[in-house]
Amino acid sequence: VKKKINWDETYPCRIMPDGKIRAVGCALAMQGSGIAGLDTASARINLNDDGTYALLIGATDMGTGCDTILAQMAAEILDCEFEDILVHAADTDISPYDKGSYASSTTYVTGNAVVRAATDLKDQILAAAARQLSVTSGRTVAAEDLVLGPKDVTGSGENSDLTISLAAVGNFATISSNQSLTAQATFSSKTSPPPLMAGAAEIEYDPLTGVVKVLRYAAGVDCGTVINPNLARVQTEGALVQAIGMTLYEIVAYTDRGQPQSNSFLQYKIPSRMDVPEMSVEFFSSYEESGPFGAKSIGEMVINTPAPAIANAIANACGARMRTLPILPEHILRETGVLKD
């Protein structure tokens, strides 16, 4: 992060030829992965009679991509194509219990439930395939002798000539034995492993008007194993933009009678594309032993660093230590003594 933001060349500030001041500031943050001892999630996964899988979860995808990463986890355990996992999410009639998509819990808490359910189902599939292959081959076939693949179950060692399709396994279990192959698991953790982040902002400050513009932002994120790099990156970048808006623009104002004045986007300003700085996001993947495939959370943690980083940059630019949000130009000018009440 220090290298990406050119910290050594910019810290604490530089006065530009037009009189504006460029400065840098940084911040560190950590969050949790769900609420320890409270958050609980369940997942159920079935083998369909066509050889595909149905994954039922109670977590809601709010744009974070959790449907995608949970399907990826199931596909990894079941050694199948991602497209073969059909996700049915957040239907209160059929979904298993989940506390909800909050507290940065979905990847860690619901992900662990999905891994447990998929592992259980895999064992059931191999056991069912072993029974069927024992009948058709006339041999004694054990589940340990079989390997689950994307479309079928095959034998190994002395039974390497044996194979049966997943569709046949699912069809037989559903129709012939009247017992579908399904697994459900629940997960709750006594710990909440923290994701970590370092962020640094370069700003341009106009001492005449008090206006602050974020020129660049660099972020280094440790969220454990990054399950889906593309989703993690866009979630991080989106959170950074949201945090910049919270820090510099967004304010809710009321009249003396309690009526909201910020009742439209004409009054409630959010960052436009013109306000989005050059961003650099790098992931430094640790491995969380208790997480699914080593993953931790990422949701809330990535919104935490811009406000203190920008505030520190403002302090380096003009000496004003801002401690409330949003940091508006008039607030800075009052703090520096340029503007009097």
C-alpha positions in Angstrom: 0.0 0.0 0.0 2.8 2.4 0.9 4.5 1.7 -2.5 1.3 2.0 -4.5 0.4 5.4 -3.0 4.0 6.7 -3.4 4.1 7.5 0.3 7.8 8.4 0.5 7.5 11.0 -2.3 4.2 12.6 -1.0 4.3 12.4 2.8 3.2 14.5 4.5 2.2 16.9 1.7 3.3 18.8 -1.4 2.3 22.3 -2.4 1.4 22.4 -6.1 2.1 25.3 -8.5 -1.6 26.3 -8.4 -1.5 26.6 -4.6 -3.5 23.4 -3.9 -2.0 20.9 -1.5 -1.6 17.2 -2.1 -1.2 15.0 0.9 -1.5 11.4 2.0 -3.0 9.6 4.9 -3.4 6.0 5.9 -5.4 3.8 8.2 -5.6 0.2 9.4 -8.8 -1.8 10.1 -10.0 -5.2 11.2 -13.5 -6.6 11.4 -15.0 -10.0 12.3 -16.4 -13.0 10.4 -19.8 -13.2 11.8 -20.7 -12.8 15.5 -19.1 -15.5 17.6 -21.4 -17.7 19.5 -24.5 -16.2 17.9 -24.5 -16.4 14.1 -25.9 -19.7 12.8 -26.4 -20.9 9.2 -27.7 -24.1 7.6 -27.4 -25.5 4.1 -29.1 -28.4 2.4 -27.9 -30.0 -0.8 -29.6 -32.8 -2.9 -28.5 -35.0 -5.8 -31.1 -34.6 -8.5 -32.2 -37.5 -10.7 -30.4 -35.9 -13.7 -27.1 -35.8 -11.9 -27.1 -32.1 -11.0 -27.3 -30.7 -7.5 -29.8 -28.5 -5.7 -28.2 -26.2 -3.0 -30.7 -24.7 -0.6 -29.5 -21.8 1.6 -31.1 -19.2 3.8 -28.6 -16.4 3.1 -29.7 -13.6 0.8 -27.5 -12.4 -2.0 -27.6 -8.6 -1.6 -25.3 -8.1 -4.5 -22.2 -9.5 -2.7 -22.2 -12.6 -4.9 -22.7 -15.1 -2.1 -24.9 -17.4 -4.3 -21.9 -17.7 -6.6 -19.2 -18.4 -4.0 -21.3 -20.8 -2.0 -22.0 -22.8 -5.3 -18.3 -22.7 -6.0 -17.6 -24.2 -2.6 -20.1 -27.0 -3.1 -18.7 -27.7 -6.6 -15.2 -28.0 -5.2 -16.2 -30.6 -2.7 -18.4 -32.5 -5.2 -15.8 -32.2 -8.0 -18.4 -31.0 -10.5 -18.9 -28.1 -12.8 -20.1 -24.9 -11.2 -23.1 -24.9 -13.6 -24.3 -28.2 -12.1 -25.0 -26.5 -8.7 -28.5 -25.0 -8.8 -28.9 -22.5 -6.0 -32.3 -21.9 -4.3 -31.8 -19.1 -1.8 -33.8 -17.2 0.8 -37.2 -18.8 0.3 -38.8 -19.0 3.7 -41.0 -21.9 2.6 -38.1 -24.3 1.7 -34.8 -22.7 2.8 -33.0 -24.1 5.9 -32.5 -21.7 8.8 -30.0 -18.9 8.5 -29.6 -15.8 10.8 -29.3 -13.6 7.8 -26.8 -11.9 5.5 -25.2 -9.5 8.0 -22.2 -9.1 10.2 -19.9 -10.2 7.4 -20.9 -13.7 8.1 -22.0 -15.4 4.8 -18.7 -16.6 3.4 -17.4 -17.8 6.7 -20.6 -19.1 8.5 -22.8 -20.2 5.7 -19.8 -21.3 3.7 -18.8 -23.7 6.5 -22.3 -25.1 6.5 -22.2 -25.7 2.7 -18.8 -27.4 3.0 -20.2 -29.8 5.7 -23.4 -30.6 3.8 -21.5 -31.2 0.5 -19.0 -33.5 2.3 -21.8 -35.5 3.8 -23.6 -35.8 0.5 -20.4 -36.9 -1.3 -20.1 -39.7 1.2 -23.7 -40.7 0.6 -23.3 -40.7 -3.2 -20.2 -43.0 -2.9 -22.0 -45.3 -0.6 -25.0 -45.5 -2.9 -22.8 -46.0 -6.0 -20.9 -48.8 -4.2 -24.2 -50.7 -3.4 -25.4 -50.4 -7.0 -22.0 -51.4 -8.5 -21.8 -54.4 -6.2 -25.1 -55.6 -7.5 -24.4 -55.0 -11.2 -20.8 -56.3 -11.1 -21.2 -59.2 -8.8 -18.2 -58.0 -6.7 -18.0 -56.5 -3.3 -17.4 -52.8 -3.9 -16.7 -50.4 -1.1 -17.2 -46.7 -1.1 -13.5 -46.2 -0.4 -12.8 -47.8 -3.8 -14.7 -45.2 -5.7 -14.0 -41.7 -7.0 -16.6 -39.0 -7.5 -16.3 -37.1 -10.7 -18.2 -34.3 -12.5 -20.7 -36.7 -14.2 -20.1 -40.1 -12.8 -18.6 -42.3 -10.1 -15.6 -44.5 -11.2 -13.7 -47.3 -9.5 -10.1 -47.3 -8.6 -7.5 -50.0 -8.3 -8.9 -53.5 -9.0 -12.3 -51.8 -9.7 -11.0 -49.3 -12.2 -13.2 -50.8 -14.9 -16.4 -49.9 -13.0 -18.4 -46.7 -13.6 -21.9 -45.4 -13.0 -23.3 -42.1 -13.9 -24.5 -39.6 -11.3 -27.8 -39.5 -13.0 -28.2 -43.3 -12.5 -27.2 -42.9 -8.9 -29.7 -40.1 -8.3 -32.4 -41.8 -10.3 -32.1 -45.1 -8.5 -32.0 -43.4 -5.1 -35.1 -41.3 -5.9 -37.2 -43.7 -7.8 -36.2 -47.2 -6.9 -35.3 -46.9 -3.3 -37.7 -44.1 -2.4 -34.9 -42.4 -0.6 -33.3 -39.3 -2.2 -29.7 -38.4 -1.5 -29.7 -35.3 0.5 -27.6 -33.8 3.3 -28.1 -30.9 5.6 -25.6 -29.2 7.9 -25.6 -26.4 10.4 -22.6 -24.3 11.5 -22.0 -21.8 14.3 -18.6 -20.7 15.5 -17.3 -19.7 18.9 -14.6 -17.6 17.1 -14.8 -14.7 14.7 -11.5 -14.6 12.7 -10.7 -11.0 11.8 -10.0 -9.9 8.2 -7.4 -7.1 8.0 -7.0 -4.1 5.7 -4.6 -1.3 5.1 -5.7 1.7 3.1 -4.0 4.9 2.0 -5.5 8.0 0.3 -3.9 10.8 -1.7 -6.0 13.9 -1.7 -5.9 17.4 -3.2 -6.9 20.1 -0.8 -7.8 23.7 -1.9 -7.0 26.0 1.0 -9.1 28.8 -0.5 -12.4 26.8 -0.7 -11.8 23.9 1.6 -12.7 21.4 -1.1 -11.1 18.0 -0.8 -10.8 15.6 -3.8 -9.5 12.1 -3.5 -7.0 11.5 -6.2 -5.9 7.9 -5.5 -6.7 5.2 -3.1 -4.6 2.1 -2.4 -5.9 -0.9 -0.4 -4.3 -4.1 0.8 -6.8 -6.7 2.0 -6.4 -10.0 3.9 -9.6 -11.9 3.9 -8.1 -15.3 4.1 -8.4 -17.4 0.9 -10.0 -15.3 -1.8 -12.8 -17.6 -3.1 -13.7 -15.5 -6.1 -11.1 -12.8 -6.9 -13.4 -10.9 -9.3 -16.3 -10.6 -6.8 -13.9 -9.7 -3.9 -12.3 -7.0 -6.0 -15.6 -5.3 -7.1 -17.0 -5.6 -3.6 -13.8 -3.8 -2.2 -13.9 -1.1 -4.9 -17.6 -0.5 -4.4 -17.1 -0.2 -0.6 -14.3 2.3 -1.1 -16.5 4.5 -3.2 -19.3 4.2 -0.7 -17.0 5.1 2.1 -15.6 8.2 0.2 -19.2 9.4 -0.2 -19.9 8.8 3.5 -16.7 10.7 4.4 -16.9 13.8 2.1 -20.4 14.2 0.7 -23.4 12.5 2.3 -25.2 14.4 5.0 -28.7 14.1 6.4 -30.1 17.5 7.4 -33.3 18.4 9.2 -35.3 21.6 9.8 -36.0 22.8 13.3 -39.3 21.0 13.0 -37.6 17.7 12.2 -38.5 17.6 8.5 -35.7 16.1 6.4 -34.0 18.5 4.0 -31.9 15.9 2.3 -35.0 14.3 0.7 -33.6 13.8 -2.9 -30.3 13.3 -4.6 -30.2 17.0 -5.4 -29.6 17.6 -1.7 -28.1 14.2 -0.7 -24.9 14.0 -2.8 -23.3 10.7 -3.5 -20.1 10.1 -5.5 -20.5 10.2 -9.2 -18.1 8.6 -11.6 -16.2 11.9 -11.7 -15.6 11.6 -8.0 -14.2 8.0 -8.1 -10.4 8.1 -7.7 -7.8 5.9 -9.2 -7.9 2.7 -7.1 -5.5 -0.1 -6.5 -6.6 -3.2 -4.6 -4.3 -6.0 -3.7 -5.2 -9.2 -1.8 -2.7 -10.7 0.6 -4.2 -14.1 1.2 -3.6 -15.8 4.5 -5.2 -19.2 5.3 -7.8 -19.3 8.1 -7.8 -22.8 9.5 -11.4 -22.6 10.7 -12.8 -21.1 7.5 -14.2 -22.8 4.4 -11.1 -23.4 2.2 -9.3 -20.9 4.4 -11.6 -18.0 3.8 -12.6 -15.2 6.2 -15.1 -12.4 5.6 -14.7 -9.3 3.5 -18.1 -7.5 3.5 -17.9 -4.7 6.1 -14.2 -4.5 6.7 -13.5 -2.9 3.3 -15.6 0.2 4.1 -13.7 1.0 7.3 -10.4 2.6 6.1 -11.3 5.5 3.8 -12.7 7.8 6.5 -9.7 7.8 8.8 -7.3 7.7 5.9 -8.8 10.8 4.3 -9.1 12.5 7.7 -5.4 11.9 8.3 -4.5 13.2 4.8 -6.5 16.4 5.5 -4.6 16.8 8.8 -1.3 16.4 6.9 -2.5 19.0 4.3 -3.7 21.7 6.6 -3.4 20.7 10.2 -7.1 20.3 10.7 -8.0 17.2 12.7 -11.5 16.3 11.7 -13.3 13.9 13.9 -16.9 13.9 12.6 -18.5 12.9 9.3 -19.1 14.1 6.7 -16.0 16.3 6.4 -17.4 19.3 4.4 -15.4 22.2 3.1 -16.9 24.7 5.6 -16.0 22.3 8.5 -12.3 22.3 7.4 -12.2 26.1 6.9 -13.7 26.6 10.4 -11.2 24.3 11.9 -8.3 26.1 10.2 -9.7 29.5 11.2 -10.3 30.7 7.7 -14.0 30.8 8.1 -15.5 32.4 11.2 -19.0 31.6 12.6 
